[in-house]
């Protein structure tokens, strides 16, 4: 079973990874927030090991989180008193594009050469 403390480690690793590419602004903050939501979702609802992959390309950052659950992640509308269920809503709100095939949930962020949202 994945360790919930992995969320903080993956969040910190993501921030450090993006800093190596000079990405420290609002786009980097959004990526870190979304990684936290995706990894938490995979730990709570997935099966097996959770893997995170981040790619920094010219003008784009792609994030992929995989686990062994064949059911795709879905966007929910939690009630005001619900204490969970907002992870995919964060992905929807902060990323430029996202999707889920079941074992993989991914998203993309577009940025300019200074690391700002494009």
C-alpha positions in Angstrom: 0.0 0.0 0.0 1.4 3.4 -0.9 2.5 5.6 1.9 0.5 8.9 2.3 3.7 10.7 3.3 4.8 10.1 -0.3 2.6 13.1 -1.2 4.9 15.6 0.6 8.0 13.9 -0.9 6.6 14.0 -4.4 5.5 17.7 -4.0 9.0 18.6 -2.7 10.7 16.6 -5.5 8.5 18.3 -8.1 9.4 21.8 -6.8 13.1 21.0 -6.8 12.9 19.4 -10.3 11.2 22.5 -11.7 13.7 24.9 -10.1 16.4 23.1 -12.1 14.7 24.3 -15.2 14.3 27.9 -13.8 10.6 27.4 -13.2 9.7 29.0 -9.9 6.7 31.2 -10.6 3.0 30.7 -10.7 3.2 27.9 -13.2 5.6 26.0 -10.9 3.2 26.6 -8.0 0.3 25.3 -10.0 2.2 22.2 -11.0 3.2 21.4 -7.4 -0.4 21.9 -6.3 -1.8 19.6 -9.0 0.9 16.9 -8.3 -0.3 16.9 -4.7 -3.9 16.4 -5.8 -3.0 13.7 -8.4 -0.8 11.7 -6.0 -3.3 11.9 -3.2 -6.0 10.7 -5.5 -3.8 7.8 -6.7 -3.0 6.8 -3.1 -6.6 7.0 -2.0 -8.3 5.4 -5.0 -5.5 3.6 -6.9 -4.0 0.1 -6.6 -0.4 -0.8 -6.3 2.6 1.5 -6.7 2.1 5.1 -7.6 4.5 6.6 -10.1 5.0 10.3 -11.0 6.5 11.5 -14.2 7.2 15.1 -15.1 8.5 16.3 -18.4 9.6 19.9 -19.1 9.4 20.6 -22.8 9.7 23.8 -24.8 6.7 25.8 -23.6 5.0 22.9 -21.8 5.2 20.9 -18.6 3.5 17.5 -18.6 2.6 15.6 -15.5 1.6 11.9 -15.4 0.6 9.9 -12.3 0.0 6.1 -12.7 -1.3 3.3 -10.5 -2.9 0.0 -11.3 -6.6 1.0 -11.0 -8.2 0.5 -14.3 -11.0 3.1 -13.5 -10.4 6.6 -14.9 -10.3 9.5 -12.5 -13.5 11.6 -12.6 -14.3 15.2 -11.9 -16.6 15.4 -8.9 -18.7 18.2 -7.4 -18.2 17.8 -3.6 -20.6 19.4 -1.2 -19.5 22.4 1.0 -19.1 20.1 4.0 -17.2 17.3 2.2 -13.6 16.9 3.4 -12.4 15.3 0.2 -13.2 15.0 -3.5 -11.5 18.2 -4.8 -8.3 16.7 -6.3 -9.4 16.4 -9.9 -11.2 19.7 -9.6 -7.8 21.3 -8.8 -6.4 19.6 -11.9 -9.3 20.9 -14.0 -8.9 24.5 -12.6 -5.1 24.8 -12.8 -3.9 22.8 -15.8 -4.4 23.7 -19.4 -5.5 20.2 -20.4 -6.0 16.9 -18.5 -7.3 13.4 -19.0 -7.4 9.9 -17.5 -7.2 6.5 -19.1 -7.7 4.6 -15.9 -4.2 3.6 -14.9 -2.8 7.0 -15.9 -4.1 10.5 -15.1 -2.2 13.3 -16.9 -2.2 17.0 -17.4 -0.3 19.8 -19.2 0.7 23.3 -18.3 1.8 25.8 -21.0 4.4 28.4 -20.1 6.6 31.0 -21.7 10.4 31.0 -21.5 10.3 32.8 -18.1 8.1 30.1 -16.6 4.9 32.2 -16.6 1.6 30.9 -17.7 1.3 31.2 -21.5 
